[in-house]
Amino acid sequence: MNIKETDLPGIGKKFVLTTDQDERVVVVIHDDGRRDVYHYDSTEPDECISSVSLTDSEARQFASIIGGMAYKPKAMENVEVALNDLIIEWFKVVADAPIVGKTIGGVGMRQNYKINVIGIIRKDQTKQLNPGVDSEFRAGDTIVVSGERVDLKRAYKELFTRGKEE
């Protein structure tokens, strides 16, 4: 994707995004927080096919959906997002995982595993963003964690896989 940014004095900023399929989307972020999104016809580059205006709050909600915070496709179950040494990962809590019934603090996610729990998505799709140390892990939860690759691998192996073999 190709993105071009332009200052719009007195208005805000304009971003022109051209996708790999040569589709063009223009986003205008107004200084008051409003966002206007325009989608252009790939065969007629000057013809706007559709547009939508979003409030700041609506735009942030939409961004979280687009970014995968509200729903993660099944194909993305084990995809990592790498930001230098920081990895963000989604772990599914299976029924007989050692972590079931324990709390973040009880497990010592930070102290013992050097990872942070960013969010918990419950089986019923309710979400806890930035959960506290007393938040309990349940079977069927999807846990969003961040840390370094080696620490995440260790935590996954010790906490999220089926009961340890004796």
C-alpha positions as CSV (number, residue, x, y, z in Angstrom):
1,M,0.0,0.0,0.0
2,N,1.2,3.5,-0.9
3,I,0.2,6.3,1.5
4,K,0.7,10.0,0.8
5,E,0.2,12.6,3.5
6,T,-0.7,16.3,2.9
7,D,-1.2,19.2,5.3
8,L,-4.5,21.1,4.8
9,P,-3.9,24.4,6.6
10,G,-7.0,25.4,8.6
11,I,-8.6,22.0,7.9
12,G,-6.3,19.2,9.1
13,K,-4.5,16.5,7.1
14,K,-5.3,14.4,4.1
15,F,-4.1,10.9,3.5
16,V,-4.3,9.2,0.1
17,L,-4.0,5.5,0.3
18,T,-3.5,3.4,-2.9
19,T,-4.0,-0.3,-2.4
20,D,-2.1,-3.1,-4.1
21,Q,-5.2,-3.5,-6.3
22,D,-4.9,0.2,-7.4
23,E,-7.9,1.3,-5.4
24,R,-7.7,4.7,-3.9
25,V,-9.1,5.8,-0.6
26,V,-8.8,9.4,0.7
27,V,-9.1,10.2,4.4
28,V,-9.4,13.8,5.6
29,I,-8.8,14.3,9.3
30,H,-10.3,17.6,10.3
31,D,-8.8,19.6,13.2
32,D,-12.1,19.2,15.1
33,G,-11.7,15.3,15.0
34,R,-14.1,14.5,12.3
35,R,-12.9,12.1,9.6
36,D,-14.2,12.0,6.0
37,V,-13.4,8.9,4.0
38,Y,-13.7,8.8,0.2
39,H,-13.4,5.7,-2.1
40,Y,-12.6,6.3,-5.7
41,D,-13.3,4.2,-8.8
42,S,-10.1,2.5,-10.0
43,T,-11.1,2.9,-13.6
44,E,-12.1,6.6,-13.2
45,P,-9.6,8.0,-10.7
46,D,-11.4,11.3,-10.3
47,E,-14.9,9.7,-9.6
48,C,-15.8,9.2,-6.0
49,I,-17.8,6.0,-5.6
50,S,-18.7,6.5,-1.9
51,S,-18.0,8.5,1.1
52,V,-18.7,8.5,4.8
53,S,-18.1,11.1,7.6
54,L,-17.2,9.8,11.1
55,T,-16.9,11.5,14.5
56,D,-13.7,11.1,16.4
57,S,-15.3,8.4,18.5
58,E,-16.7,6.5,15.5
59,A,-13.4,6.7,13.7
60,R,-11.6,5.2,16.7
61,Q,-14.1,2.4,17.0
62,F,-13.8,1.7,13.2
63,A,-10.0,1.7,13.5
64,S,-10.2,-0.9,16.2
65,I,-12.4,-3.1,14.0
66,I,-10.1,-2.7,11.0
67,G,-7.0,-3.2,13.2
68,G,-8.4,-6.5,14.5
69,M,-9.2,-5.6,18.1
70,A,-12.9,-6.4,17.9
71,Y,-12.6,-9.6,15.9
72,K,-9.7,-11.7,14.8
73,P,-10.3,-13.9,11.8
74,K,-9.7,-17.6,12.4
75,A,-6.8,-17.5,9.9
76,M,-5.1,-15.0,12.2
77,E,-5.1,-17.2,15.3
78,N,-1.3,-17.4,15.5
79,V,-0.2,-14.4,13.5
80,E,2.3,-12.2,15.2
81,V,2.7,-8.4,14.9
82,A,6.4,-7.5,15.3
83,L,7.4,-4.0,16.5
84,N,11.1,-4.2,16.8
85,D,11.6,-6.7,19.7
86,L,7.9,-6.4,20.9
87,I,5.5,-9.0,19.7
88,I,1.7,-8.9,20.1
89,E,0.1,-12.4,20.1
90,W,-3.3,-13.9,20.6
91,F,-3.5,-17.1,22.7
92,K,-6.6,-19.3,22.9
93,V,-7.2,-20.8,26.4
94,V,-8.1,-24.5,25.9
95,A,-10.2,-26.3,28.4
96,D,-7.4,-28.1,30.2
97,A,-4.7,-25.5,30.0
98,P,-2.8,-25.0,33.2
99,I,-3.8,-21.3,33.3
100,V,-7.6,-21.9,33.5
101,G,-9.1,-20.6,36.8
102,K,-5.9,-18.6,37.7
103,T,-5.6,-14.8,37.8
104,I,-3.0,-12.6,36.0
105,G,-1.5,-11.7,39.3
106,G,-1.6,-15.3,40.6
107,V,0.3,-16.6,37.5
108,G,2.7,-13.6,37.7
109,M,2.5,-12.8,34.0
110,R,4.9,-9.9,34.3
111,Q,7.2,-11.1,37.1
112,N,7.5,-14.8,36.0
113,Y,7.0,-14.6,32.3
114,K,8.0,-11.0,31.4
115,I,4.8,-10.5,29.3
116,N,1.8,-8.1,29.6
117,V,-1.8,-9.0,29.1
118,I,-3.3,-6.3,26.9
119,G,-6.8,-7.7,26.7
120,I,-9.1,-10.7,27.3
121,I,-11.8,-11.6,24.9
122,R,-14.3,-13.9,26.5
123,K,-16.1,-16.8,24.8
124,D,-19.2,-14.6,24.7
125,Q,-17.2,-11.9,22.9
126,T,-17.2,-9.5,25.9
127,K,-13.8,-7.7,26.2
128,Q,-11.6,-6.6,29.0
129,L,-9.0,-4.1,27.8
130,N,-5.9,-3.7,30.0
131,P,-7.3,-6.2,32.6
132,G,-6.2,-6.0,36.2
133,V,-4.2,-8.5,38.2
134,D,-7.4,-10.1,39.6
135,S,-8.7,-11.0,36.1
136,E,-9.2,-14.7,35.9
137,F,-8.5,-16.8,32.8
138,R,-11.3,-19.0,31.6
139,A,-11.5,-21.8,29.1
140,G,-12.4,-20.4,25.6
141,D,-10.9,-17.0,26.3
142,T,-8.6,-15.4,23.8
143,I,-5.8,-13.6,25.6
144,V,-3.9,-10.7,23.8
145,V,-0.4,-10.5,25.2
146,S,2.8,-8.6,24.4
147,G,6.4,-9.3,25.1
148,E,9.5,-10.6,23.5
149,R,9.3,-13.7,21.3
150,V,11.3,-16.0,23.6
151,D,9.1,-15.1,26.6
152,L,5.8,-15.5,24.7
153,K,6.9,-19.0,23.5
154,R,7.7,-20.0,27.0
155,A,4.4,-18.7,28.4
156,Y,2.5,-20.4,25.6
157,K,4.2,-23.7,26.2
158,E,3.8,-23.6,30.0
159,L,0.4,-21.9,30.4
160,F,-1.8,-22.2,27.3
161,T,-1.2,-25.7,26.0
162,R,-3.1,-28.7,27.3
163,G,-2.2,-30.1,30.7
164,K,1.5,-31.0,31.1
165,E,2.4,-34.6,30.5
166,E,3.8,-36.4,33.5
